Amino acid sequence: MDEVETESEYNSESEVIKYIQSESEGEIQSESESENMIDEEYNLLLEKISNFNVLKIEEHDLENNKHHIEWKNKIDQYQVQWYSYIEKYCPNFKGYVWRLSDSWYPIININTELPIRYLEIGTLCGANLISVCKHFTHPDSRFECVDPWEDHDDYNEYKYLQSSNFENFLYNIKESKEENRIIYYKNYSHSVVPKLDDESYDLIYVDGNHESFAVLEDGVNSFRKLKPGGWLIFDDYYFSDSTKLGIDSFLYCYSFKIMNKIIEYGQCFIQKSF
Ligand SMILES: C[S@@+](CC[C@H](N)C(=O)[O-])C[C@H]1O[C@@H](n2cnc3c(N)ncnc32)[C@H](O)[C@@H]1O
């Protein structure tokens, strides 16, 4: 058993074979018996793996489709409200409004009378960020946000629009009169987030690059920054298979550190265990 010390080491087919081979060492068997056993176990394992994958894909597609339709209907109902709400929070708001944080507060239980520390990954023109500022009115609350506001190979939404998005963001935070409570980092989340203080944020919103690897990385990096009992929200759970895969991978790996998980309006709400 010296060859295979940890489970994570046998992650390719040849290593699985190596594991089975080393398991059978020590038993008195003829070469052909042991070869048969290896073949049988190996085939069984392959069967299990392929059944698992097929099942997962089918369940995932059905579930994804059903929730996607429900989510789209809810979003359509909310969209009209969100445009009118942003006018309420920032009268001359310029640029994109996707959705606002108003739908969060029946779900997350954070006291608005105390100062909070908030982090938003992916800020665009600041619509959601401003709505969060308007909810947590304590003067000592701090709202930090990260966005490179530039085109890059991993993310091509808003191509050629990033500099006007950034201008709009600066204009909007000034117009909202929240400029003094907002700290922005014009950079990529993978460069900024690891440098922030551990276990110090009450609420973190992940809405940057929506590709699976980036969503997973943002989840992992920001979870460490969250206070025990704090909330992490992923946007766009049903946006694409890739986004959902990133969020699901995070959920699988961190389930033992999560005390609450709610999926509502296409967003995934996670409360970190104490
Ligand atoms: C869907 S928009 C964010 C919407 C915003 N949260 C709102 O509610 O208005 C996605 C943003 O993520 C930014 N982004 C893309 N890759 C990023 C990265 N690696 N780190 C941080 N932000 C990123 C984009 O520039 C874009 O502004």
The ligand as an SDF file (V2000), in Angstrom:
LIG
                    3D

 27 29  0  0  0  0  0  0  0  0999 V2000
  -22.6440   40.8400  -14.3460 C   0  0  0  0  0  0  0  0  0  0  0  0
  -21.5040   42.1250  -14.1240 S   0  0  0  0  0  0  0  0  0  0  0  0
  -21.7030   42.5890  -12.4430 C   0  0  0  0  0  0  0  0  0  0  0  0
  -23.0280   43.2410  -12.1480 C   0  0  0  0  0  0  0  0  0  0  0  0
  -23.0620   43.9920  -10.8470 C   0  0  0  0  0  0  0  0  0  0  0  0
  -22.8170   43.1290   -9.7140 N   0  0  0  0  0  0  0  0  0  0  0  0
  -24.4210   44.6450  -10.6980 C   0  0  0  0  0  0  0  0  0  0  0  0
  -25.2400   44.0980   -9.9800 O   0  0  0  0  0  0  0  0  0  0  0  0
  -24.6690   45.6430  -11.3330 O   0  0  0  0  0  0  0  0  0  0  0  0
  -19.9680   41.3170  -14.1080 C   0  0  0  0  0  0  0  0  0  0  0  0
  -18.7810   42.2040  -13.8310 C   0  0  0  0  0  0  0  0  0  0  0  0
  -17.7040   41.3650  -13.4660 O   0  0  0  0  0  0  0  0  0  0  0  0
  -16.5130   41.9760  -13.8810 C   0  0  0  0  0  0  0  0  0  0  0  0
  -15.4530   40.9620  -13.8970 N   0  0  0  0  0  0  0  0  0  0  0  0
  -15.1170   40.1060  -14.9030 C   0  0  0  0  0  0  0  0  0  0  0  0
  -14.0610   39.3600  -14.5480 N   0  0  0  0  0  0  0  0  0  0  0  0
  -13.7200   39.7280  -13.2770 C   0  0  0  0  0  0  0  0  0  0  0  0
  -12.6970   39.3390  -12.3670 C   0  0  0  0  0  0  0  0  0  0  0  0
  -11.8370   38.3710  -12.6810 N   0  0  0  0  0  0  0  0  0  0  0  0
  -12.6390   39.9500  -11.1690 N   0  0  0  0  0  0  0  0  0  0  0  0
  -13.5380   40.9010  -10.8300 C   0  0  0  0  0  0  0  0  0  0  0  0
  -14.5190   41.3170  -11.6610 N   0  0  0  0  0  0  0  0  0  0  0  0
  -14.6100   40.7450  -12.8750 C   0  0  0  0  0  0  0  0  0  0  0  0
  -16.8520   42.5680  -15.2300 C   0  0  0  0  0  0  0  0  0  0  0  0
  -15.9540   43.6150  -15.5920 O   0  0  0  0  0  0  0  0  0  0  0  0
  -18.2970   43.0420  -15.0250 C   0  0  0  0  0  0  0  0  0  0  0  0
  -18.3270   44.4080  -14.6940 O   0  0  0  0  0  0  0  0  0  0  0  0
  1  2  1  0
  2  3  1  0
  2 10  1  0
  3  4  1  0
  4  5  1  0
  5  6  1  0
  5  7  1  0
  7  8  2  0
  7  9  1  0
 10 11  1  0
 11 12  1  0
 11 26  1  0
 12 13  1  0
 13 14  1  0
 13 24  1  0
 14 15  1  0
 14 23  1  0
 15 16  2  0
 16 17  1  0
 17 18  1  0
 17 23  2  0
 18 19  1  0
 18 20  2  0
 20 21  1  0
 21 22  2  0
 22 23  1  0
 24 25  1  0
 24 26  1  0
 26 27  1  0
M  CHG  2   2   1   9  -1
M  END
$$$$
